[in-house]
Amino acid sequence: MIFLRIISSSEEKIEHIAHLLLQEKLVIDINIKRHVDRVTLVNNQLCFTRVYLLTAKTKGLLFGAIDQLLKEKYSDNMPEVYSLPIVHMDWEQAQQLSEVVKPV
């Protein structure tokens, strides 16, 4: 199991991705954090950029399919995509994820 993270400067794109991933049964559920400040250092000054963060739980083996789907849909402006492993998860929740998300 993985915790998927997708970041974009477009709220509309994040919402479209959420719909797409749920519709294709590639994730079990989604959280969207709006108005996240990304901070970088530019010319020794803090630079704040507004981004939108989508997080979701899914099967690790589906990461490649999700990445490929996003590349097909957003080849001109690909969102940032990465995952974190879920080391521990309630057994019943893990079972539900396995039942809801499509087979690999």
C-alpha positions as CSV (number, residue, x, y, z in Angstrom):
1,M,0.0,0.0,0.0
2,I,1.1,3.5,-0.7
3,F,0.1,7.1,0.1
4,L,-0.1,8.8,-3.3
5,R,0.8,12.6,-3.5
6,I,0.0,14.7,-6.5
7,I,0.8,18.5,-6.5
8,S,-0.3,21.1,-9.0
9,S,-0.7,24.9,-9.2
10,S,-4.1,24.3,-10.7
11,E,-7.1,23.6,-8.5
12,E,-9.2,22.6,-11.5
13,K,-6.5,20.0,-12.5
14,I,-6.4,18.5,-9.0
15,E,-10.2,18.2,-9.0
16,H,-10.2,16.6,-12.5
17,I,-7.4,14.1,-11.4
18,A,-9.4,13.3,-8.2
19,H,-12.5,12.4,-10.4
20,L,-10.4,10.4,-12.8
21,L,-8.6,8.3,-10.2
22,L,-11.8,7.5,-8.3
23,Q,-13.8,6.8,-11.5
24,E,-11.0,4.4,-12.7
25,K,-10.9,2.8,-9.2
26,L,-7.2,3.5,-8.9
27,V,-7.5,4.8,-5.4
28,I,-9.8,4.2,-2.5
29,D,-10.4,7.8,-1.4
30,I,-8.9,11.3,-1.8
31,N,-8.1,14.3,0.3
32,I,-7.5,17.7,-1.3
33,K,-5.6,20.4,0.5
34,R,-6.3,23.7,-1.0
35,H,-4.1,26.8,-0.7
36,V,-0.9,25.1,0.4
37,D,2.2,27.3,0.4
38,R,5.3,25.9,-1.2
39,V,8.4,27.7,0.0
40,T,11.6,27.9,-1.9
41,L,14.7,30.1,-1.6
42,V,15.2,32.5,-4.5
43,N,18.1,35.0,-4.4
44,N,18.3,34.3,-0.7
45,Q,14.7,35.3,-0.2
46,L,11.8,33.1,0.7
47,C,9.5,32.6,-2.3
48,F,5.9,31.4,-1.6
49,T,3.9,29.6,-4.3
50,R,0.3,28.5,-3.9
51,V,-0.2,24.8,-4.8
52,Y,-2.9,22.2,-4.4
53,L,-2.2,18.8,-2.9
54,L,-4.1,15.6,-3.6
55,T,-3.4,12.6,-1.4
56,A,-4.9,9.1,-1.7
57,K,-4.3,5.6,-0.6
58,T,-3.8,2.9,-3.2
59,K,-1.9,-0.3,-4.1
60,G,1.8,0.2,-4.7
61,L,1.7,-1.8,-7.9
62,L,-0.8,0.7,-9.4
63,F,1.7,3.7,-9.2
64,G,3.0,3.0,-12.7
65,A,-0.5,2.9,-14.2
66,I,-1.5,6.1,-12.4
67,D,1.7,7.8,-13.5
68,Q,1.1,6.7,-17.1
69,L,-2.5,7.9,-17.1
70,L,-1.5,11.3,-15.8
71,K,1.3,11.5,-18.5
72,E,-1.3,10.8,-21.2
73,K,-3.8,13.4,-19.9
74,Y,-1.3,16.1,-18.9
75,S,1.8,15.6,-21.1
76,D,2.0,19.3,-21.7
77,N,1.9,20.2,-17.9
78,M,2.5,17.1,-15.8
79,P,1.7,17.5,-12.1
80,E,4.3,16.4,-9.5
81,V,3.6,12.8,-8.6
82,Y,5.2,10.6,-6.0
83,S,4.3,8.2,-3.2
84,L,5.2,7.2,0.3
85,P,5.0,3.6,1.5
86,I,2.3,2.8,4.1
87,V,4.3,0.9,6.6
88,H,1.4,0.1,9.0
89,M,-2.4,0.1,8.4
90,D,-5.4,-1.2,10.2
91,W,-6.1,-4.7,8.8
92,E,-9.8,-4.0,8.1
93,Q,-8.9,-0.7,6.3
94,A,-6.3,-2.5,4.2
95,Q,-8.8,-5.2,3.3
96,Q,-11.3,-2.6,2.2
97,L,-8.7,-0.9,0.1
98,S,-7.9,-4.2,-1.6
99,E,-11.6,-4.8,-2.3
100,V,-12.4,-1.3,-3.6
101,V,-9.3,-0.5,-5.7
102,K,-9.2,-2.5,-9.0
103,P,-7.0,-5.5,-9.2
104,V,-3.4,-5.1,-10.4
